[in-house]
Amino acid sequence: MRMWMIDPKLLCNKHLIGEHGEIHKHRHNFVKHHKISGRIKPVVQISPYLMEERHNELVTEMSRRDINHKSPYELPDLSYLSDDERCADVDVEISKKDLEDRCVKCAINIFSNNNLFN
């Protein structure tokens, strides 16, 4: 499970819907107080404190694309996590590189967006 944390407009439908689903799946780990150290080190793959905010960003983009959404998200209590775990931040540049290597559609979106500013 990972959060890409890049602008949702740059994600293909597969990765947009996938990240949304993974946020819901990971909520169970927080409710059950499971360890998340493997998602924080060696590379930060999730930002626990941002999950609800990120969920809402993804839903906004899903709605813009007319993708059905019926699953609200409420961030559970994260107080059992250390500050480093709870406040971990995904490196967006690493996410962009991973997506460029994994997905042609996302790579095209990322490349096109980068060229808008050059």
PyMOL commands that place a pseudoatom at each C-alpha (Angstrom):
pseudoatom trace, name=CA, resn=MET, resi=1, chain=A, elem=C, hetatm=0, pos=[0.000, 0.000, 0.000]
pseudoatom trace, name=CA, resn=ARG, resi=2, chain=A, elem=C, hetatm=0, pos=[1.285, 3.404, -0.867]
pseudoatom trace, name=CA, resn=MET, resi=3, chain=A, elem=C, hetatm=0, pos=[0.125, 6.915, -1.291]
pseudoatom trace, name=CA, resn=TRP, resi=4, chain=A, elem=C, hetatm=0, pos=[1.441, 8.586, -4.426]
pseudoatom trace, name=CA, resn=MET, resi=5, chain=A, elem=C, hetatm=0, pos=[0.715, 12.114, -3.146]
pseudoatom trace, name=CA, resn=ILE, resi=6, chain=A, elem=C, hetatm=0, pos=[1.156, 13.671, -6.585]
pseudoatom trace, name=CA, resn=ASP, resi=7, chain=A, elem=C, hetatm=0, pos=[-1.530, 15.899, -8.037]
pseudoatom trace, name=CA, resn=PRO, resi=8, chain=A, elem=C, hetatm=0, pos=[-4.489, 13.523, -8.557]
pseudoatom trace, name=CA, resn=LYS, resi=9, chain=A, elem=C, hetatm=0, pos=[-5.057, 15.010, -12.017]
pseudoatom trace, name=CA, resn=LEU, resi=10, chain=A, elem=C, hetatm=0, pos=[-1.777, 13.362, -13.102]
pseudoatom trace, name=CA, resn=LEU, resi=11, chain=A, elem=C, hetatm=0, pos=[-2.849, 9.854, -12.102]
pseudoatom trace, name=CA, resn=CYS, resi=12, chain=A, elem=C, hetatm=0, pos=[-4.379, 7.492, -14.636]
pseudoatom trace, name=CA, resn=ASN, resi=13, chain=A, elem=C, hetatm=0, pos=[-7.744, 6.032, -13.605]
pseudoatom trace, name=CA, resn=LYS, resi=14, chain=A, elem=C, hetatm=0, pos=[-6.098, 2.802, -12.424]
pseudoatom trace, name=CA, resn=HIS, resi=15, chain=A, elem=C, hetatm=0, pos=[-3.722, 4.576, -10.045]
pseudoatom trace, name=CA, resn=LEU, resi=16, chain=A, elem=C, hetatm=0, pos=[-6.329, 7.124, -8.937]
pseudoatom trace, name=CA, resn=ILE, resi=17, chain=A, elem=C, hetatm=0, pos=[-8.836, 4.435, -7.968]
pseudoatom trace, name=CA, resn=GLY, resi=18, chain=A, elem=C, hetatm=0, pos=[-6.057, 2.205, -6.633]
pseudoatom trace, name=CA, resn=GLU, resi=19, chain=A, elem=C, hetatm=0, pos=[-4.689, 4.824, -4.246]
pseudoatom trace, name=CA, resn=HIS, resi=20, chain=A, elem=C, hetatm=0, pos=[-8.226, 5.583, -3.059]
pseudoatom trace, name=CA, resn=GLY, resi=21, chain=A, elem=C, hetatm=0, pos=[-8.868, 1.909, -2.333]
pseudoatom trace, name=CA, resn=GLU, resi=22, chain=A, elem=C, hetatm=0, pos=[-5.548, 1.444, -0.580]
pseudoatom trace, name=CA, resn=ILE, resi=23, chain=A, elem=C, hetatm=0, pos=[-6.302, 4.328, 1.792]
pseudoatom trace, name=CA, resn=HIS, resi=24, chain=A, elem=C, hetatm=0, pos=[-9.515, 2.569, 2.808]
pseudoatom trace, name=CA, resn=LYS, resi=25, chain=A, elem=C, hetatm=0, pos=[-7.744, -0.791, 3.164]
pseudoatom trace, name=CA, resn=HIS, resi=26, chain=A, elem=C, hetatm=0, pos=[-4.995, 0.695, 5.315]
pseudoatom trace, name=CA, resn=ARG, resi=27, chain=A, elem=C, hetatm=0, pos=[-7.465, 2.291, 7.749]
pseudoatom trace, name=CA, resn=HIS, resi=28, chain=A, elem=C, hetatm=0, pos=[-7.954, -1.167, 9.289]
pseudoatom trace, name=CA, resn=ASN, resi=29, chain=A, elem=C, hetatm=0, pos=[-4.263, -1.209, 10.243]
pseudoatom trace, name=CA, resn=PHE, resi=30, chain=A, elem=C, hetatm=0, pos=[-4.673, 2.007, 12.202]
pseudoatom trace, name=CA, resn=VAL, resi=31, chain=A, elem=C, hetatm=0, pos=[-7.854, 0.863, 13.926]
pseudoatom trace, name=CA, resn=LYS, resi=32, chain=A, elem=C, hetatm=0, pos=[-6.133, -2.395, 14.971]
pseudoatom trace, name=CA, resn=HIS, resi=33, chain=A, elem=C, hetatm=0, pos=[-2.938, -0.506, 15.968]
pseudoatom trace, name=CA, resn=HIS, resi=34, chain=A, elem=C, hetatm=0, pos=[-0.772, -2.506, 13.593]
pseudoatom trace, name=CA, resn=LYS, resi=35, chain=A, elem=C, hetatm=0, pos=[2.854, -1.546, 13.107]
pseudoatom trace, name=CA, resn=ILE, resi=36, chain=A, elem=C, hetatm=0, pos=[3.542, 0.535, 10.005]
pseudoatom trace, name=CA, resn=SER, resi=37, chain=A, elem=C, hetatm=0, pos=[7.335, 0.725, 10.188]
pseudoatom trace, name=CA, resn=GLY, resi=38, chain=A, elem=C, hetatm=0, pos=[7.666, -1.166, 6.892]
pseudoatom trace, name=CA, resn=ARG, resi=39, chain=A, elem=C, hetatm=0, pos=[5.653, 1.588, 5.181]
pseudoatom trace, name=CA, resn=ILE, resi=40, chain=A, elem=C, hetatm=0, pos=[7.838, 4.338, 6.621]
pseudoatom trace, name=CA, resn=LYS, resi=41, chain=A, elem=C, hetatm=0, pos=[11.348, 2.894, 6.190]
pseudoatom trace, name=CA, resn=PRO, resi=42, chain=A, elem=C, hetatm=0, pos=[13.454, 2.671, 4.106]
pseudoatom trace, name=CA, resn=VAL, resi=43, chain=A, elem=C, hetatm=0, pos=[11.174, 4.809, 1.873]
pseudoatom trace, name=CA, resn=VAL, resi=44, chain=A, elem=C, hetatm=0, pos=[8.103, 6.614, 3.158]
pseudoatom trace, name=CA, resn=GLN, resi=45, chain=A, elem=C, hetatm=0, pos=[5.133, 5.088, 1.330]
pseudoatom trace, name=CA, resn=ILE, resi=46, chain=A, elem=C, hetatm=0, pos=[2.314, 6.525, 3.440]
pseudoatom trace, name=CA, resn=SER, resi=47, chain=A, elem=C, hetatm=0, pos=[1.570, 9.776, 5.247]
pseudoatom trace, name=CA, resn=PRO, resi=48, chain=A, elem=C, hetatm=0, pos=[-0.816, 8.678, 7.998]
pseudoatom trace, name=CA, resn=TYR, resi=49, chain=A, elem=C, hetatm=0, pos=[-1.812, 12.144, 9.180]
pseudoatom trace, name=CA, resn=LEU, resi=50, chain=A, elem=C, hetatm=0, pos=[-2.754, 13.116, 5.606]
pseudoatom trace, name=CA, resn=MET, resi=51, chain=A, elem=C, hetatm=0, pos=[-4.915, 10.103, 4.737]
pseudoatom trace, name=CA, resn=GLU, resi=52, chain=A, elem=C, hetatm=0, pos=[-8.276, 11.793, 5.189]
pseudoatom trace, name=CA, resn=GLU, resi=53, chain=A, elem=C, hetatm=0, pos=[-7.151, 14.912, 3.324]
pseudoatom trace, name=CA, resn=ARG, resi=54, chain=A, elem=C, hetatm=0, pos=[-5.649, 12.814, 0.536]
pseudoatom trace, name=CA, resn=HIS, resi=55, chain=A, elem=C, hetatm=0, pos=[-8.796, 10.694, 0.325]
pseudoatom trace, name=CA, resn=ASN, resi=56, chain=A, elem=C, hetatm=0, pos=[-10.838, 13.835, -0.211]
pseudoatom trace, name=CA, resn=GLU, resi=57, chain=A, elem=C, hetatm=0, pos=[-8.459, 15.096, -2.925]
pseudoatom trace, name=CA, resn=LEU, resi=58, chain=A, elem=C, hetatm=0, pos=[-8.765, 11.771, -4.747]
pseudoatom trace, name=CA, resn=VAL, resi=59, chain=A, elem=C, hetatm=0, pos=[-12.564, 11.828, -4.432]
pseudoatom trace, name=CA, resn=THR, resi=60, chain=A, elem=C, hetatm=0, pos=[-12.683, 15.317, -5.934]
pseudoatom trace, name=CA, resn=GLU, resi=61, chain=A, elem=C, hetatm=0, pos=[-10.741, 14.085, -8.946]
pseudoatom trace, name=CA, resn=MET, resi=62, chain=A, elem=C, hetatm=0, pos=[-12.820, 10.917, -9.185]
pseudoatom trace, name=CA, resn=SER, resi=63, chain=A, elem=C, hetatm=0, pos=[-15.970, 13.045, -9.242]
pseudoatom trace, name=CA, resn=ARG, resi=64, chain=A, elem=C, hetatm=0, pos=[-14.452, 15.288, -11.919]
pseudoatom trace, name=CA, resn=ARG, resi=65, chain=A, elem=C, hetatm=0, pos=[-13.946, 12.147, -14.036]
pseudoatom trace, name=CA, resn=ASP, resi=66, chain=A, elem=C, hetatm=0, pos=[-17.467, 10.889, -13.297]
pseudoatom trace, name=CA, resn=ILE, resi=67, chain=A, elem=C, hetatm=0, pos=[-16.106, 7.953, -11.292]
pseudoatom trace, name=CA, resn=ASN, resi=68, chain=A, elem=C, hetatm=0, pos=[-18.657, 6.783, -8.738]
pseudoatom trace, name=CA, resn=HIS, resi=69, chain=A, elem=C, hetatm=0, pos=[-17.734, 7.239, -5.077]
pseudoatom trace, name=CA, resn=LYS, resi=70, chain=A, elem=C, hetatm=0, pos=[-19.722, 6.115, -2.044]
pseudoatom trace, name=CA, resn=SER, resi=71, chain=A, elem=C, hetatm=0, pos=[-17.129, 5.495, 0.648]
pseudoatom trace, name=CA, resn=PRO, resi=72, chain=A, elem=C, hetatm=0, pos=[-16.453, 8.346, 3.062]
pseudoatom trace, name=CA, resn=TYR, resi=73, chain=A, elem=C, hetatm=0, pos=[-13.244, 8.236, 5.075]
pseudoatom trace, name=CA, resn=GLU, resi=74, chain=A, elem=C, hetatm=0, pos=[-12.662, 9.321, 8.643]
pseudoatom trace, name=CA, resn=LEU, resi=75, chain=A, elem=C, hetatm=0, pos=[-9.131, 9.316, 9.980]
pseudoatom trace, name=CA, resn=PRO, resi=76, chain=A, elem=C, hetatm=0, pos=[-8.894, 7.000, 12.984]
pseudoatom trace, name=CA, resn=ASP, resi=77, chain=A, elem=C, hetatm=0, pos=[-6.939, 7.772, 16.138]
pseudoatom trace, name=CA, resn=LEU, resi=78, chain=A, elem=C, hetatm=0, pos=[-3.230, 7.728, 15.290]
pseudoatom trace, name=CA, resn=SER, resi=79, chain=A, elem=C, hetatm=0, pos=[-1.967, 8.467, 18.797]
pseudoatom trace, name=CA, resn=TYR, resi=80, chain=A, elem=C, hetatm=0, pos=[-0.445, 4.995, 19.145]
pseudoatom trace, name=CA, resn=LEU, resi=81, chain=A, elem=C, hetatm=0, pos=[2.078, 5.849, 16.408]
pseudoatom trace, name=CA, resn=SER, resi=82, chain=A, elem=C, hetatm=0, pos=[5.362, 7.591, 17.101]
pseudoatom trace, name=CA, resn=ASP, resi=83, chain=A, elem=C, hetatm=0, pos=[5.619, 11.194, 15.905]
pseudoatom trace, name=CA, resn=ASP, resi=84, chain=A, elem=C, hetatm=0, pos=[7.974, 10.069, 13.122]
pseudoatom trace, name=CA, resn=GLU, resi=85, chain=A, elem=C, hetatm=0, pos=[5.458, 7.507, 11.882]
pseudoatom trace, name=CA, resn=ARG, resi=86, chain=A, elem=C, hetatm=0, pos=[2.362, 9.642, 12.287]
pseudoatom trace, name=CA, resn=CYS, resi=87, chain=A, elem=C, hetatm=0, pos=[3.919, 12.680, 10.567]
pseudoatom trace, name=CA, resn=ALA, resi=88, chain=A, elem=C, hetatm=0, pos=[5.891, 10.889, 7.840]
pseudoatom trace, name=CA, resn=ASP, resi=89, chain=A, elem=C, hetatm=0, pos=[5.762, 12.562, 4.441]
pseudoatom trace, name=CA, resn=VAL, resi=90, chain=A, elem=C, hetatm=0, pos=[5.846, 10.789, 1.101]
pseudoatom trace, name=CA, resn=ASP, resi=91, chain=A, elem=C, hetatm=0, pos=[8.504, 12.179, -1.242]
pseudoatom trace, name=CA, resn=VAL, resi=92, chain=A, elem=C, hetatm=0, pos=[6.526, 13.317, -4.288]
pseudoatom trace, name=CA, resn=GLU, resi=93, chain=A, elem=C, hetatm=0, pos=[9.576, 13.224, -6.559]
pseudoatom trace, name=CA, resn=ILE, resi=94, chain=A, elem=C, hetatm=0, pos=[10.187, 9.553, -5.723]
pseudoatom trace, name=CA, resn=SER, resi=95, chain=A, elem=C, hetatm=0, pos=[6.507, 8.857, -6.409]
pseudoatom trace, name=CA, resn=LYS, resi=96, chain=A, elem=C, hetatm=0, pos=[6.676, 10.604, -9.777]
pseudoatom trace, name=CA, resn=LYS, resi=97, chain=A, elem=C, hetatm=0, pos=[9.744, 8.590, -10.778]
pseudoatom trace, name=CA, resn=ASP, resi=98, chain=A, elem=C, hetatm=0, pos=[8.136, 5.308, -9.656]
pseudoatom trace, name=CA, resn=LEU, resi=99, chain=A, elem=C, hetatm=0, pos=[4.954, 6.091, -11.584]
pseudoatom trace, name=CA, resn=GLU, resi=100, chain=A, elem=C, hetatm=0, pos=[6.881, 7.120, -14.697]
pseudoatom trace, name=CA, resn=ASP, resi=101, chain=A, elem=C, hetatm=0, pos=[8.648, 3.737, -14.586]
pseudoatom trace, name=CA, resn=ARG, resi=102, chain=A, elem=C, hetatm=0, pos=[5.461, 1.734, -13.900]
pseudoatom trace, name=CA, resn=CYS, resi=103, chain=A, elem=C, hetatm=0, pos=[2.724, 3.321, -15.967]
pseudoatom trace, name=CA, resn=VAL, resi=104, chain=A, elem=C, hetatm=0, pos=[2.816, 4.792, -19.450]
pseudoatom trace, name=CA, resn=LYS, resi=105, chain=A, elem=C, hetatm=0, pos=[-0.408, 6.762, -18.906]
pseudoatom trace, name=CA, resn=CYS, resi=106, chain=A, elem=C, hetatm=0, pos=[0.824, 8.341, -15.677]
pseudoatom trace, name=CA, resn=ALA, resi=107, chain=A, elem=C, hetatm=0, pos=[4.216, 9.035, -17.278]
pseudoatom trace, name=CA, resn=ILE, resi=108, chain=A, elem=C, hetatm=0, pos=[2.559, 10.892, -20.150]
pseudoatom trace, name=CA, resn=ASN, resi=109, chain=A, elem=C, hetatm=0, pos=[0.464, 12.920, -17.695]
pseudoatom trace, name=CA, resn=ILE, resi=110, chain=A, elem=C, hetatm=0, pos=[3.498, 13.778, -15.555]
pseudoatom trace, name=CA, resn=PHE, resi=111, chain=A, elem=C, hetatm=0, pos=[5.636, 14.638, -18.578]
pseudoatom trace, name=CA, resn=SER, resi=112, chain=A, elem=C, hetatm=0, pos=[2.909, 16.816, -20.103]
pseudoatom trace, name=CA, resn=ASN, resi=113, chain=A, elem=C, hetatm=0, pos=[2.390, 18.645, -16.812]
pseudoatom trace, name=CA, resn=ASN, resi=114, chain=A, elem=C, hetatm=0, pos=[6.148, 19.269, -16.389]
pseudoatom trace, name=CA, resn=ASN, resi=115, chain=A, elem=C, hetatm=0, pos=[6.339, 20.753, -19.874]
pseudoatom trace, name=CA, resn=LEU, resi=116, chain=A, elem=C, hetatm=0, pos=[3.582, 23.237, -19.075]
pseudoatom trace, name=CA, resn=PHE, resi=117, chain=A, elem=C, hetatm=0, pos=[6.013, 24.995, -16.732]
pseudoatom trace, name=CA, resn=ASN, resi=118, chain=A, elem=C, hetatm=0, pos=[9.143, 24.871, -18.908]
for i in range(1, 118): cmd.bond("trace and resi %d" % i, "trace and resi %d" % (i + 1))
show_as sticks, trace
zoom trace
